[in-house]
Amino acid sequence: MRIGIFAGVLPGEKSDLQGIVKFAQEMESRGFDSLWVPNIFGLDAIGACTLAGWETDHIELGTAVVPSYPRHPAALAQQALTAQAACAGRFTLGVGLSHRLVIEDMYGYSYERPARHMREYLEVLAPLLRGEPSDFEGDEITGKLTLDVPGAEPVPLLLAALGPAMLNLAGRFTHGTTTWMTGPRTIAEHIVPEIAAAASDAGHGAPRIVCGMPICMTRDVAGARAYIGEILAIYGMLPSYRAMLDREGVEGPAELALVGDADTLRADIDQLRQAGVTDFNAAVIPFGDSGEATYELLQSELEKV
């Protein structure tokens, strides 16, 4: 299982471009496999990965995730291919639907049929990212064009998928899924079987399972969980994450998070491996002075299969 770091996931966390680049360089020097950047209401994630990729040598840069609705898939593909050229083949594009609260209430788009929207979106996006022409006309999205971005290799594509319909699309059209607030039991019993079956039916290999999860190495377990419950409370309210938390049998992010001493965290990380996670996307929670200890613990896990 590869281990990466989730950047900029905490509410109120401010990271300028220089900070993101320096953080990517530090994570690369520590030996981490990847750095994942969210696209919320701050920096553009693809732009940040582009600059970070230009200033690093071997760490993978990925988005977790870019919402589909505000951009035509051809425009997103062009941006992603440009990022790939800057990253010298180390960029991975993660896309997702976002949430009704964002798409309808903030952007003013319809969120009436999200699965249909994503299917049509991927019909255009996926071939363009492979360097192939797009020739698709749907009810909502049309794409009839070819892109030619100098120096760009094909861009691996991940889809944020939690429900059966989205997992089916992920298996059919992409290289895998990237999750958040989804525990090991749900991954083993729901995520992996659903996406693997769809990928197999489509003639694809085993899908990539990138699992984002909060983690904190500390002796003050109760205090850390209370802190996580406060700063990540919104993720227990959004319907798609709420469904995964309920499936896991936990009340919210505080209970789901990986929190404890080194032995506890090693056991939790191993549980993710056994569940079928291919990439642990660690959201390190800076509770007290726990940050450095958590990074060191994760570094010690890099050599394990």
Secondary structure, 3 states (H helix, E strand, C coil): CEEEEECCCCCCCCCCHHHHHHHHHHHHHCCCCEEEECCCCCCCHHHHHHHHHHCCCCCEEEECCEECCCCCHHHHHHHHHHHHHHHCCCEEEEEECCCHHHHHHHCCCCCCCHHHHHHHHHHHHHHHHCCCCEEEECCCCEEEECCCCCCCCCCCEEECCCCHHHHHHHHHHCCEEEEECCCHHHHHHHHHHHHHHHHHHCCCCCCEEEEEEEEEECCCHHHHHHHHHHHCHHHHCCHHHHHHHHHHCCCCHHHHCEEECHHHHHHHHHHHHHHCCCEEEEEECCCCCHHHHHHHHHHHCCCCC
